Amino acid sequence: MDIRPLKTEADYDWALQEAAGYFGANEPRPGTPEGDRFEVLETLIEAYEDEHWPIEAADPVAAILDVMERRALKPADLGNLLGSRSRASEMLNRKRPLTMAQAWKLHVEWDFPAEFLLRPTSQTI
């Protein structure tokens, strides 16, 4: 296996080019030597990107807005879920922080990942 640590941008570019050959119809079966090589390349690329270009998770309000947009939900839908349209509006406008009870309802009723809801917002730190 001709894989090496990714220490420079050139190493990263090389790994991307190597991995690109495996996409589409050429993706190797897991457990084969080529499948193992592809998995190692993916891991190296991900580690390099995490170190050099970390992406910070969205705050809870941004995550809620994103989910609402993708599911075509309106602020009124959030208000109905939380029991108060005005509280939902205040939370979406960052005038009031998300409570644990609201986070729990979003998690249970909308199948919202809890880890996105438990992150502090700019108003709570």
N, C-alpha and C positions, 0 to 999 in steps of 0.2 A: 504494500500500500504506500503510495507516494504522497502521503499527507503530512503536513508540517504545521507547527503553531503559526497563528496569524499575529504577527508582531507589527507589521506595517500596512499601510494602505495598499501597497502592491500585493502583499500576501492576501489581503482581503479580496481584492479584485480577482486574483487568481482563483481563490476558493469559489467566488460567485460564478466565474466562468466554468469551473469544473462542475459545479452543482447544476448549472443551467442545462447541461447536456442530459440530465436525468429527468427533466420535466416532460409532461405530456405523455405520449405513447412510450417513451423510453424509460419511464420510472421503473427501477428495478424492484423485484420481489423482496420483501423483508426476509432476512435470514440467509440470503445469498451473499457471496463476497462483494458484489456490486451494491447490494442493498445495505450492507454494513458500511461500505465506503460512503455512500450517500448519507447515511445517518450520522456518521462522524463529521462529514462536511457541514451538514445542517447545524450540528451542535457547535462547531467551531465558529461558523458565521454568526449564529445567534449570540454566542458569548462575546464576540468582537463587537457586535452592534450594541449589546447591552452595556459594555464598558465605554464605548466611544460616543454613542448616541442614545443615551437612556431616554425613555419616554415616560414622563411622569403621568400617573393615572389622573383621570379627570376628577374634580371634586364631585360630591354627591348631586348637587343641583345640575351640573353639566351632564352627568350621567343620566339623570332622570329625564332631562330635556331631550337627550339623544334617543333614549328608549321611546319616549312619547312620540317623537318625530317618526321613528322607524315603524311604530305601530299605529300611526295616524290617530293618536290620542290627543285630546284637547285638554286645556287646563281644567275645564269643567269635569272631565273624567277623573282627573286627579282629585279635585275637590270632592266629588262623590265618594271616591275611595276613602279619603281621609276624614270625611264627615263635615268638612267646612271649606267652601270655595274661597273664603277670604284667607284662611290659614294657608291653603295651597298656594294662593297668589302671593302672599307674603313670603312663603318659603321659596317659590320660584324666582321672586325678585330679590332674594337674599336679604330680606328685612327680618326674617325670623329663621333660626336654624332648624334643621330637621330633627325631630325628636326620635327617641328610640321606638316609641309606639308607632310613629309614622313609618320609620324604617322597617319595622316588623311587618306592618300591613303591606308595604310595597314588596317585601320579600315573599310573603305568603300568597298574596292575591295576584300579583303581577309576575311572580316567579323571578323577581329581581335579585341578582347576586348580592348577598349581604356585604361582601367585601367592598363593593362600590359605595355602599351607603354609610359605612362606618368611618370613612376617611374624613378628617376635619376639614371644614370649609374656612375661607378667609375670615369669616365672622366669628369663628370659635377658637382661633389661635392667636 
